[in-house]
Amino acid sequence: MNLFSDNWEPKIIAFACHYCAFAAADLAGVMRSSYPTGIKVIRIPCSGKLDYLYLLRAFEKGMDGVFGAG
């Protein structure tokens, strides 16, 4: 798909710490806040445990961006 077309939406995966960032994402859901459908949130036990291989694998699988939040 053309990167500069009007309907292009990036595919982003967010690795979110269970106690910090995931709690914020969960609260956003409770408050019915919306965010783009191209963002997928994965809960991890701790952002300190996020291995760089998971980040690289996400790019290999076709993600346009990777976000690690603690």
ChimeraX attribute file (.defattr): number of C-alpha atoms within 10 A of each C-alpha:
attribute: neighborCount
match mode: 1-to-1
recipient: residues
	/A:1	7
	/A:2	7
	/A:3	9
	/A:4	8
	/A:5	8
	/A:6	7
	/A:7	9
	/A:8	11
	/A:9	15
	/A:10	14
	/A:11	16
	/A:12	20
	/A:13	20
	/A:14	19
	/A:15	24
	/A:16	24
	/A:17	22
	/A:18	19
	/A:19	14
	/A:20	13
	/A:21	21
	/A:22	21
	/A:23	14
	/A:24	14
	/A:25	16
	/A:26	14
	/A:27	12
	/A:28	13
	/A:29	12
	/A:30	9
	/A:31	9
	/A:32	9
	/A:33	10
	/A:34	8
	/A:35	9
	/A:36	10
	/A:37	10
	/A:38	14
	/A:39	17
	/A:40	13
	/A:41	17
	/A:42	13
	/A:43	17
	/A:44	20
	/A:45	14
	/A:46	16
	/A:47	18
	/A:48	11
	/A:49	9
	/A:50	17
	/A:51	9
	/A:52	8
	/A:53	9
	/A:54	12
	/A:55	18
	/A:56	12
	/A:57	11
	/A:58	15
	/A:59	16
	/A:60	10
	/A:61	8
	/A:62	10
	/A:63	17
	/A:64	14
	/A:65	14
	/A:66	18
	/A:67	13
	/A:68	17
	/A:69	18
	/A:70	16
